Amino acid sequence: MRRTASPFSLVLLGLGTFLLVLAPLLAWYVQPRAAVNPIDIDTTAVYKGRGSVIDLEKVETVPGRTITVTQKVRGNVEDSERSGNAVWDVTTTVDTDASLPAADPHDALDFTPHRWVLDRRTTKPVHCCEEKPRIEGEAYLKFPFDVQKRSYQWWDNTLGDTVVMRYRGTEKVQGHTGYRFTASVPATKTGTRLVPGALVDEPDRPQVLAEEWYSNHGLELVVDQATGRVIYAQTGPRRTLRAPGGDEDAAVLLDAEKLSFTTGTQKEAVRQARRDSGQLRLVGETVPVGAAVAGCVLAVAGGVLVARGRKEEERTDSPRTAQ
């Protein structure tokens, strides 16, 4: 009676081979395609700190005010699906206690709406879909996936240009370790604004096209390495007015040395970073490694059983051959 390899050994061998093929497929093909920026994003980041702001009623700068910056990011799903990119609408409001809570964001001390369009995989800016302003650089609101220990070109929307965020090591935020980046912005003219002449030390002129200037005491970002999500942000904006052609600030619109993520914003950012990085790690590391180990064990076990079956077959066939 002729013997063949048992069905069980063939199943083990086949399953082991399948897992060995699956492991690199998950790590090299599936995981990169899982690392995509969402189109249905809906997040809010809140910064708080103290500083000086312009009192529009008194037409003077008042110090020691609590300042709240609220940044809301909402994905436009329809435009995203149509373009194949991530289309995010962003609103940034600056408030003092006098304007909070505000029924309408337009009542804030400052209200800035804009749209960012980005490649879902690389996070690089894409210029389409009524993007405004024309955003450049490598990162804005978030970094690319798989953040490296190097400098990045970060878009500063108030500046209207990029700044170099330099890698400064690692730092823990709410128990989660991220990469720390810092930058500063020297005083730079960013535009003009029609204001009463008295506001820029020209009382004889009813209105003046004053120069708007912006600087930043210091930008600091802590970023989740896997996802590029910002889990802590700190900024120190200073916005001033100068008389046309003036060399010195005539009025301070906003000056805060430290506005940073609230504890609630930090915790939510860390929660989302851990969730998303965990999913990427599962697809890119945990499952592939497990599949490779299991595949090796099953393939070896199946191969041994197949080889043993063949030896038994040869021993059974040998007497018949001798006759």
Secondary structure as UniProt FT lines:
FT   HELIX           7..25
FT   HELIX           26..30
FT   HELIX           31..34
FT   STRAND          42..55
FT   TURN            56..59
FT   STRAND          60..75
FT   HELIX           77..83
FT   STRAND          86..96
FT   HELIX           97..99
FT   HELIX           105..107
FT   STRAND          110..118
FT   TURN            120..122
FT   TURN            129..130
FT   STRAND          152..156
FT   TURN            157..160
FT   STRAND          161..173
FT   TURN            174..175
FT   STRAND          176..196
FT   HELIX           197..200
FT   TURN            203..204
FT   STRAND          207..223
FT   TURN            225..227
FT   STRAND          229..235
FT   STRAND          237..242
FT   TURN            244..245
FT   STRAND          251..255
FT   STRAND          259..261
FT   HELIX           263..281
FT   HELIX           282..286
FT   HELIX           287..322
//
